[in-house]
Amino acid sequence: MPLKNSLFLLLAAVIWGIAFVAQSVGMDYVGGFTFNAVRSLIGSAVLVPLILIPGQKNSDNSEISEAAASTTSGIQKRKDLIIGGISCGICLCLASNFQQFGIKYTTVGKAGFITACYIVIVPIIGLFLGKKCSKFIWAAVAMALIGLYLLCITDGFSIGKGDLLVLVCAFLFSIHILVIDHFSPKADGVKLSCIQFLTCGILSAIPALILEHPQVSSILAAWQPILYAGVMSCGVAYTLQVIGQKNMNPTVASLILSMESCISVLAGWIILGQQLSAKEILGCVIMFAAIILAQLPQKDTSQV
């Protein structure tokens, strides 16, 4: 496993973990829909130069296999790119907006860990698609539920509004991952991401204009968190993920990327001074253990 690839993925996880802070701070200036609309449009614009770079078309950033490229017509590939980009954008829009409003009512660290539940939710959804789950996965699910209880449920046996919103976000991100898994082998990765960010930005802008009436002055006041979320989280981190995952075991890659949950807790503590109780810290530890358990390579004699 190349060390350089691991470092790229770890850096992407760090950027995404700190992005939870940017999202939280951004809500002090603009509404959630406005924040996501602007950051997504910036993210789309950042990827345009990568698409226009000479020779990018022949690079390995595209996840299209040679066999698929030789049997699929240009029209079909363009159709897959557009449909895939829009589909991913719709999922990303729903997930990111639930997350954005959830962060408003919970801490950055808790939001990061609850969002990381997508790593456990994905195989559960896959079960309905005919994919079996191992005993390790079910154990991870049980541990994640225990961790969520300790992290989110108060003494009055109630779950916070923000925690619930972020939990919905984790489910939606799971669907987003499965949609990407379906379309990524059929379309260029950078172009697919560019279209998904553009779609997410446009869809988020509609409720933003109707409900939040954004003002240029407010957006400019939030320029730092918006630029970080747009340029670093969308543009830079995505590129690092594409480069880092090249020739790397996807199980190992996803485990490294899931470190964003730990980074979000540290970032919330260091930058925003947010504290977690002993019970909440124990919940984080159990959830992280569940994430690791869910990503362990499984021995399967019938299927590799």
ChimeraX attribute file (.defattr): number of C-alpha atoms within 10 A of each C-alpha:
attribute: neighborCount
match mode: 1-to-1
recipient: residues
	/A:1	9
	/A:2	10
	/A:3	8
	/A:4	11
	/A:5	20
	/A:6	19
	/A:7	14
	/A:8	21
	/A:9	28
	/A:10	23
	/A:11	21
	/A:12	25
	/A:13	27
	/A:14	22
	/A:15	22
	/A:16	27
	/A:17	28
	/A:18	25
	/A:19	26
	/A:20	29
	/A:21	24
	/A:22	22
	/A:23	24
	/A:24	23
	/A:25	18
	/A:26	26
	/A:27	20
	/A:28	13
	/A:29	19
	/A:30	24
	/A:31	21
	/A:32	26
	/A:33	26
	/A:34	29
	/A:35	28
	/A:36	29
	/A:37	28
	/A:38	23
	/A:39	27
	/A:40	33
	/A:41	24
	/A:42	23
	/A:43	28
	/A:44	26
	/A:45	18
	/A:46	18
	/A:47	22
	/A:48	15
	/A:49	10
	/A:50	17
	/A:51	16
	/A:52	10
	/A:53	9
	/A:54	10
	/A:55	9
	/A:56	13
	/A:57	13
	/A:58	8
	/A:59	10
	/A:60	14
	/A:61	17
	/A:62	19
	/A:63	17
	/A:64	17
	/A:65	12
	/A:66	9
	/A:67	8
	/A:68	13
	/A:69	14
	/A:70	9
	/A:71	8
	/A:72	12
	/A:73	11
	/A:74	11
	/A:75	9
	/A:76	12
	/A:77	17
	/A:78	14
	/A:79	14
	/A:80	19
	/A:81	23
	/A:82	17
	/A:83	16
	/A:84	23
	/A:85	27
	/A:86	20
	/A:87	21
	/A:88	26
	/A:89	26
	/A:90	20
	/A:91	22
	/A:92	24
	/A:93	27
	/A:94	19
	/A:95	25
	/A:96	22
	/A:97	22
	/A:98	22
	/A:99	29
	/A:100	26
	/A:101	21
	/A:102	25
	/A:103	27
	/A:104	22
	/A:105	17
	/A:106	19
	/A:107	23
	/A:108	30
	/A:109	29
	/A:110	27
	/A:111	29
	/A:112	30
	/A:113	32
	/A:114	27
	/A:115	26
	/A:116	28
	/A:117	27
	/A:118	23
	/A:119	25
	/A:120	25
	/A:121	20
	/A:122	19
	/A:123	21
	/A:124	18
	/A:125	15
	/A:126	15
	/A:127	12
	/A:128	9
	/A:129	9
	/A:130	8
	/A:131	11
	/A:132	12
	/A:133	13
	/A:134	14
	/A:135	11
	/A:136	16
	/A:137	23
	/A:138	17
	/A:139	14
	/A:140	24
	/A:141	23
	/A:142	15
	/A:143	20
	/A:144	28
	/A:145	17
	/A:146	17
	/A:147	26
	/A:148	23
	/A:149	17
	/A:150	21
	/A:151	26
	/A:152	23
	/A:153	15
	/A:154	12
	/A:155	8
	/A:156	6
	/A:157	9
	/A:158	10
	/A:159	15
	/A:160	14
	/A:161	16
	/A:162	22
	/A:163	25
	/A:164	19
	/A:165	24
	/A:166	30
	/A:167	24
	/A:168	19
	/A:169	29
	/A:170	28
	/A:171	22
	/A:172	24
	/A:173	27
	/A:174	26
	/A:175	21
	/A:176	23
	/A:177	17
	/A:178	17
	/A:179	16
	/A:180	21
	/A:181	11
	/A:182	12
	/A:183	21
	/A:184	21
	/A:185	16
	/A:186	24
	/A:187	27
	/A:188	22
	/A:189	23
	/A:190	23
	/A:191	20
	/A:192	25
	/A:193	27
	/A:194	26
	/A:195	25
	/A:196	29
	/A:197	32
	/A:198	23
	/A:199	25
	/A:200	31
	/A:201	27
	/A:202	20
	/A:203	18
	/A:204	25
	/A:205	23
	/A:206	14
	/A:207	15
	/A:208	20
	/A:209	13
	/A:210	9
	/A:211	12
	/A:212	15
	/A:213	13
	/A:214	18
	/A:215	12
	/A:216	10
	/A:217	11
	/A:218	15
	/A:219	19
	/A:220	12
	/A:221	15
	/A:222	19
	/A:223	17
	/A:224	14
	/A:225	23
	/A:226	29
	/A:227	17
	/A:228	22
	/A:229	30
	/A:230	26
	/A:231	22
	/A:232	21
	/A:233	26
	/A:234	27
	/A:235	25
	/A:236	19
	/A:237	22
	/A:238	22
	/A:239	21
	/A:240	18
	/A:241	21
	/A:242	18
	/A:243	17
	/A:244	22
	/A:245	18
	/A:246	15
	/A:247	10
	/A:248	14
	/A:249	10
	/A:250	12
	/A:251	12
	/A:252	18
	/A:253	19
	/A:254	18
	/A:255	20
	/A:256	20
	/A:257	21
	/A:258	28
	/A:259	24
	/A:260	28
	/A:261	29
	/A:262	20
	/A:263	23
	/A:264	27
	/A:265	26
	/A:266	19
	/A:267	23
	/A:268	24
	/A:269	17
	/A:270	11
	/A:271	10
	/A:272	14
	/A:273	10
	/A:274	14
	/A:275	16
	/A:276	17
	/A:277	10
	/A:278	11
	/A:279	14
	/A:280	21
	/A:281	18
	/A:282	16
	/A:283	24
	/A:284	27
	/A:285	17
	/A:286	21
	/A:287	29
	/A:288	23
	/A:289	16
	/A:290	26
	/A:291	26
	/A:292	19
	/A:293	19
	/A:294	25
	/A:295	22
	/A:296	13
	/A:297	10
	/A:298	12
	/A:299	9
	/A:300	8
	/A:301	6
	/A:302	5
	/A:303	5
	/A:304	6
